[in-house]
Amino acid sequence: MLKKELSLIHVFAIASGAMISSGIFILPGLAYAKAGPGVVISYFLAGLLAITGLLSIAELSTAMPKAGGNYFFITRGMGAAAGTIAGFLSWFSLSLKTGFALIGMASFTALLFNLDVRIISIILTIIFVLLNIFSVKESGRIQVILVISLLIIMVAYIIFAVFKIDINNVTPFAPNGLVSIFSTTGFVFVSYGGLLHISSIAEEVKNPGKNIPLGLILSLVIVMILYTLIVFSTTGILGSALKNSMIPLSEGAFKLIGLKGKIILSVAAILAFISTANAGIMSASRYIFALSRDGLIPKPLAKKTKNNVPFISIMITGLFIILSLFLKLKVLVEAASGVLILTYILSNISVIILRESKLQNYKPPFKAPLYPWIQIVGIIGFIFILFEMGFETIIIGSILIFIGLLVYFIYGRLRTKKEFAILHIIERITNKEITNGLLENELKEIIIERDNIVEDKFDKLINESVIINLKENNSMEELFHNISSDISNKINIPKKKIFKLLKQREEESSTVIHEGVAIPHIILPGKNKFIIVIVKSESGINFNNNKKVFCVFSLLGTKDQRNLHLKSLAAISQIVMQKDFIKKWMKTKNVISIKDFIFLSKRNRG
């Protein structure tokens, strides 16, 4: 388990910092060449599409906050083969995006220093590799400072620019036609790749159920608004001079306030590239770590330092980024965007599969709204944009998918066996048991770690409890006979005595405390005896006053166990009062799922 050191501000800063870089400081000029002034629509559409991916990634990341992000949950949803593909796609995309940011520094450092920029980029890569190995927390702090500085500069730029826009510079709005706007949407989509960074470091986020979705939503909304306003303002200021410019914002600032503005925006760009490089190395390396931890690539690659930092995967990622510095810029952008789109498609599909699998222990604190329409719209939109980007992008994606499959079939398939959600869907359709509970158990362990659940005395009682699963309709007397028979030998009291006590208690007053729930509790003779019997009835039990009961918690204990009795009653009351309790209760399948359901229900522990 990796250390949880990242708070909400770190989530926001890492996601934003990964987005505020080449996507705004370099791409507008290249994108303008493709779509003209309509490029502002391309940026906005890319942001809207990213929202569909964000909602799915937020749900999956809060359900399974583990290193490797979308690789991890795609593996659990669609299987190890799809997961291996997703892992390599994400690692490749984020690493290329980081390389893209570092290469982009060439256009800006040339304005300030007469140095070989690739050497500077390599040195910076090494620095951030060492920083990530030294401390994720320190790396996160630097990210926060960088992002706040960038946001201040960008807002100031918009304020200065908005009053000097020449409307003639935004006409004709779509000189190359509407199709160019859609194809450019895919081209600039890499600008929103920061969202994927968070899913990869989710294991290191404190209170992930709250901080991940909130941090992602804040970062995307703010960055999308800033992108739209900045691209529109820069287009309005520069007009056709924006075409193929490698320093669009710096040139825009020069036109606004002269050399001082150009220097400020160039420095901001360098800060942005540094921010992206930091976030990129941090998050991309977690994919190698996760693939290795699951045995899909060699295990030694998952080695960690004494501070639980995956240093081998960080160094491998740094080396790949250094190699990517020598590729052409256009190749980097198209490959990174296309691969990123593929990973978003897989994430949307995974949400649908995991929801439809009806896994009991799939419990995301954040659920994507408007399910499944958001996912369906996202999948269709991403596929449309992918094809609009052209044949080369599809070929690159296909090659990477083939490499992922090759690695899986040659190495990973022989070394790892994971149960995945599709099997549960098949099980539901065929009504045949083909799963063994491994995925449910893994999800349970994830929830325990995520929610910091510490087992208390009541949990131990539930683990030791007697479970009765009734398939047919039963009377209250039949239920009491079943309970008496099942526990008589355990507590060394005649079953007739137990039956009599249960019946007397019910005659005194009904123990039906909630719709469909009864808690018949009695005092046993003797000392040091306490047991809980849990009953699930599929058809319902007819209690007094014709009340149908589907869930029974029967508490049986001696007088000296009064405190334990009262604590158990309090815990059960909290569990059964949760929303849609009976509906969820009736979906439990067996003894293990019943105990898991109770154990993972929210209540005060102590």
N, C-alpha and C positions, 0 to 999 in steps of 0.2 A: 504494500500500500504506500502510495506517495504522500508526502506531507501536505496538509491542507493549509496553505498560507495566503491564498488569493481571495480578496474581499470583492464587494460590488464595484468599487472604484477601479480595482485591478482588471476585472472582467470588462468593464466599459473601456478602459484605457487600452487593453490588449486588442480588443475587437476594433476599436476606432483607429488605433495606431496602425493596425494592419491594413486598414482601408485608406487612411489619409496618407497617400504616398504617390507612387507613380500614376495611380488612377486619376489623380487630379493635377499633379505637377508636370506630367509629360503627356499622358494620353489625349487630352482635349485637342491638341494640335493634330495628332495622327487621326483621331476620330473625325475631326472637322473635315479633313481631306476626303473622308468617305461619305459623310452625310450632310456637310454644309451646316448652316445654323440649326438645322433640325437635330443636331447632335445632342442638344439639351433634352429632347424627348427620349433619345436613346439612353441617356443616363437615368432619366426618371423611370422609364420602363424597366431597365435593369434593376433598379431599386425595388420596384413593385414585385417583380419576379423573385427577387431575393427574399421578400417578405414571406412568400410561401415556403421557401427553404428554411428561413429563420424559425418559423413556427414549428415545423417538423423537427428541426435540429434541437430547438429548445425543449420540446417534449421528450425526445429521446435522450438528451443529455441529462435531464433531471431524473428520468427513470433509471438511467444507467450511467452515472457520472464516473466514467472510468477512462484511464489514459488510452488514447487511440480513437476516441470520439466516434465518428461515424463508422470507422472500421469495426469497432467493438459492437455497436448495436446493429449494424448490417449483418455481421456474422451471426448474432443471436436471432435475427429476424429471418434471414435468407440462406444461412448456411456458410460454412467456412470458405467455399469456393468464391462466392459473391463477396465475402468479407475480405479475402485476400486481394481481390481486384480493387475493392474500395480502399483498402489500406495503401496499396501502391499508387492508385490514382490520386488520393489525397496528399500523400507524401510528395509525389512528383509535382502536383499543382502548387502546393505551398512552398516547396523548395524553389521551383521556377519563379514563383511570384517574388520570393526573397531575392533571387538572383537578378530579376528584372529591376527591383528597387535599387540594388547596388550598381547595376550597369547604368541606371538612370542618373546616378551621381556624376557621371562623366560630363554631362551637359552643364552642371552647376559648379562643380569644383573648378572647371576650366575658367569660369568667370572670376574665381577668387584666388586660385593657386595655380602656378605653372608646374604641375606634378603629373606623373603617370597615374591616371585615375584607377586603372585596374589593379595596380599595386595597392593603392589606398583601399579599394574595395576588399581585396584579399585580407589586408591587415585588419579592417573593420570586422570581417567575418570571423577571423581568429579571436578578436577581442570579445565579440558577443558569444562565441562558443565557450570561451573561458568564463564569461560572466554567468551564462546559464548553468555551467557546471558548478560554479562557486555557490550560487544561491538564486533560486527562483524568486524568492521574496525581494532581494535587492534588484533583480532584473525587473520585477513588477513595479517597484518604486520609481526606477528610472523611466519606465514606460509612462507612468502617470504624469511625471514632470514634462516629458516630451509632448504628450498629447494635449495637455492643458495649454502649453505654449503655442502649439499649432492651432488650436481652436481660437485662441485670442487673435492670432495673426490673420486667420481666414475670415473671421467676423469683421475685423478692421478693413480688410481688403474689399469685402462686399459693401460696407458702408461708404467707402471712398468711391467705389466703382459705379454704384447704382445711380448716382447723380450725373454721370458722364457717359451714359449709354447713348449711342447714335442708332436710332431705330432703322436707319438705312442699312446698317451693317447686318441686320438679321433678315434681309430680304434679297433674293427669294429664299423662303424658309427651307425648302427641300429641293435644291437644284438637281440632285441626282435621283429623285423619286422617293416614294415612301418605302420601297423595298430596301433602299440603302439605310434608312433609319433602323429597320428591324435587324439587318445584318450587323450594323454598328452596335446595336444593343448587346449582341453576343460578344463583340470585340471588347467592349468596355466592362463586361460583366466581372472581369477579374478585379475590378475596383471594389467589389463588395465581397471579396474572398475572406475578409477578416472574420466573418461569422463562423467559418469552419475552424478557425484557430481555437475558439473557445471550447468546442466539443472535444478537441484533442487534449486539452488540459483540464477537463472537467473534474478529474479525480483530485486536483489540487485546489479546488474552489471550496471555500467555507460556505455552509448553508446553500448548497447548489440549487435546491428547489426554488429559492427566492432570487438569489443573486444571478444565476445564469439567464433566465428569461428576461428579467428586468434589465440586466446589463446589455444583453443582445438587442432588445427592443430600443432602448435609449440610444445605443451607438448607431444602429441602422437608420432610425428616424432622423437623428441629428446630422449624420453624414449625408444621407440622401438629400435633405434640405440644403445643406451647404454645397454639395456637388451641383445641384440644379441651379442655385443662385449664382455660384461662381462661374460655371460654364456659360450661363446666359449673359452674365456681366462681362466676361472676358470676350465673348463673341461680339457683344455690343460695342466694346471699346476698340478691338483690333480688326474686326471684320475679316476680310480675306487674308490679312496678314497672319491670321492664326493658323492657316493651312500649313501642316507639316512642321509647325514650330516645335522644337524640343524643350523650350523653356516658356510656355504660354503665359503662365501667371507672372513670371518675372518680367516679361515684355509688357504685360498689361500694367504691372505696377510702375514700370519705367514711364509709360505714357501718362500715368496718373500723377506721380510725384517725382519723377526723375530718377537719377542714379541711386539715391537713397532707397527708394522703393524697390528697385531691382535687386539691390544687395540684400534687403530684409527678406524678400520672397525667396531669394536663392538660398539664404541661410535656413529659412523655414523648410524649403524643399530637402535640404541635406538632413535636417532634423527628422523630417518625415521618413526619409529613406533609412535612417538609423533606426527609427521606431519600428519600421516594417521588418528590417533585418533581425532585430531583437525578438519581435513577436513571432516571426517566421521560423527562426531556429528553435525557439521554445516549443512551438506547437507541432511543427513538422516532425521533429525528432521523436515525439510521443507515438507516432504511427509505427516507426521501426521498433520501438520499445514494446508496444502492444502486440505486434505480429510475432515478435520473438518470445514474449511471455506466454503466448498461446501455442508455441511450438510450430508455427507456420513458416518461420525462418529460424536459423540456428539460435539456440537458447542463450549462448554467451553474449549476444547483442543486447540482452536485457539487463546486463550487469549495472549495478547502482553504486554510488559512493556511500560513505557512512551516513551522509545526510539524505539518503534515498533519492539522489538525482541520477537519472539514467545517462551516464556520461558517454558510454560507447555509442548509443544511438544519436546523441548530440554531435559527436565528432564525425560520424558517418554523414550526417545531414550537412554539416559544415563543409566537408570535403566535396559533396555533390554540388552544393551551392557555388563553391569556388570554380568547379568545372563548368557550371552553367554560365559563368561570367563571360565565357568566350563564344557564346552562341549569338546569333543575330537577334536584335530587339523584337522584330516583328514575329519571329518564330516563338520567342519566349511568351509574348502576349497572347497569341492565338492558342498555343498549346496550354498555357495556364488557364485561360478562360474556358476552353472546350472541356478540359478535364474537370474543372471545377463544376461546370454544368452537369456533367455525368454523375458526380458525387451527390449533387442536390437531387437529381432524379432518383438515385438509389435511396436517399434518405426519405423522400416522400413515399416511395414504395414500401419502405420498412415500417413506417407508421401505420399504413393500411394493413400490412401483414400482422404486425404485433397487436393491433386493436382487434382484428378479426379472429386471431388465434384464441381470444378470450382467456389468455393466461391470467390466472388469479393473482400472481405476484408481480404482474406488470402494473406498477403503481406510480405513474409520473405525477409529481406534485403540480406540474403545469401541463395542461392538456390543450393542444391546438384547437382553436374554435372552428366552427363551421366544417367539422369533419364529415365526410371525406372530400368535400368540394374543394377546399383549399389545396389539398394534395393533388387532386385530379387536374385542377386548373394549372398548378405548378408543373406537373409532369408534361402536360400537353404544350404549355408555353415554352418549357425548356427544350423539348424535342424540336419544336418549330424554330426556335432561335438557333439551335445547334445546326440544323440543315441550312439555315440562311447564312451561316458563317462560311460555308463552302466545303468542298471535298477534302482539302488538306486537313482541316480540323477533325473531320470524321475518321480519316486514315490514322492520324496520331492517336486518337482515342481508341481505335480498334487495335492498334499495335500494343498499347498499354494494357488493354483488357486481355489480349493474348498472352503477354508476359506474366500478368497476374495469375492466369489459369495455368500456365506452364509451371510456375513456381509451386502452385498448390498441388498439381498432380505429380510432379517429380519429388517434392520434398514434404510439403505440409500434410497432404492426404494420408501419408503413412505414419504421421507422428501425432496427430490430434484428432479427436472425435468429439464434436460438439452437437448437442441437441439444439434444434432451432425451431422457430415459431411456425414455419410452414408445415412441419410435421404435425403440429397440434391442429392446424386447419384440416389437414388430410384425415386426422383421427376423428374430428367432428363429422366430416362428410361421410366417411366409411363406417363410422361407429365401431372401429377396431382400435385396440390399445397398441400403439406403436411407439409410444414415448415411455420413458422410465423416470420422469420427474427431475432429471438433472438440471434442465433449464429453470424450472420453478425453484429449485433449491439454490441455484446460482443467483437468481433474482432476489431471493430472500436474503442471501448474504450481502448483496449489494445494498438493499434497503437498510439492513442492520448497520452497515458501515456509514451509509449516507445520512441516516437519521440519528446516528449515535445511540442506538438502542442498547441499553444495559439490562440484562436479564435480572428480574427481581424474584421474590418468593412466589408470587402468583404465577409467573411464567413457568417456574419449576413445577408448580402444582398442575398446570395445564399439560405440561410435558408428561407427567406421571398419571394423568387422568384416564378414566375409562370412557371410551367413545362407543356409542351405540348408534348405528345407522339403520333406521327403520324404513323399509320400502313400502309397506302396506299401511292402510288405515288402522289405527289402534285406539282403544279406549284409554282413559286415564289409569284404570286399574291394571290393564295389560302393561302399560308403561312402568308402573310401580313394581309389578312382578319382575319385569326385565331388569330393572335397576337392582332390586333386592337379590336376584339370582346372580348377577354379574359381580357384585361386590361382597357377598356374604363371606366367602372364604378369605378375601383380602383383609377384612377388618375383624374377622373371627366373631361375627354376630349372626345368629340364625336369620335366615331370610324372611321368615314370618314376622319376626320382631321389626325388621327394617320396613317391611311392607305396612305393618300396622302404624308405625310412626309417620310414615309418609302420608298415609290416608287420613290420619287424625289431623295432621298439619293442614291438609287441604280443606278439611271440613271446618276448621277454625276460621279460615279466611282464604280467599283465592290467592294463589301465588303467581297468577298471570299478571305480570307487571307492565307489559308493553304489548302492542299488537303482535301476536304470533309468538310471544316469548313468555316462558314461565320459569321461575326459580324456586322450586320446592326445596326448602332447607330444613333440616331437623337436627336435634341434639341427640347424640348417641350416648349410651351408658359407657362408663369406663374412663380411661385417660389416654392422652397422646394419640388420638385418632382423628384424622381429617382427610377427606377424599372428595374429589369433584367428579361427578358423572355428567358427561355431555351427550345430549341426544339430538340427532337430526332426524326429522320425520318428513319424508317426501310427500306423503298424502295428508299429513296433519293428524294431531291427537285431539280427541274430544275431551276437553276439560269441563269442569262444572260451568253451568250457565251457557253451555253450547259454544264455548270459546275454542276456536281452532288454534292449536299451538304447533309450530314447526321447529322451534328451538327450545331446548330445555337445558338449564344448568342446575343440577341438583347438588347441593352442598350438604355433606354429612360429616359432623364433627362432634367431639366431646366438649364439655363445658370449658375445660382448661385451654381450648383452642379458640376461644371467643374472638380474640383480636384478629387472628388469621381469618376467621369466619367473616368478620365485618370488613376487612380489607378486600377479601374476595368479592363480597357483595358490591362494594364500591367500584371495583375494577370492572365487574360484569355490567353494572349499570351504565358505566361510561361507554362500554363496547356496544351494547344493544341500542343505545340512544343515537348512534351515528346515523347519518342519512342513508336511506335505502338499505338498512341492515338486513331485513329478511330477504330482499331481492339478491343481495350479495351472498347471504348465507346459503340460499338454495342452489347457488352455483358451485359450491364445494363438492368435490367428487369422492373423496375418501378420507381415511383417518388423518393422513399427513396434511392434506389440504385444509381440513377442519382446524387442526392445530396451528397451521401457518396463518390461517385467516384470523384466529384469535390473537396469536402472538404479534402480528403486524398491525392490528387495529390500534388506532391512536388513543392513548389514555395517559394519565399521570402515573409515572412509575416511581417507586420509592419503598 
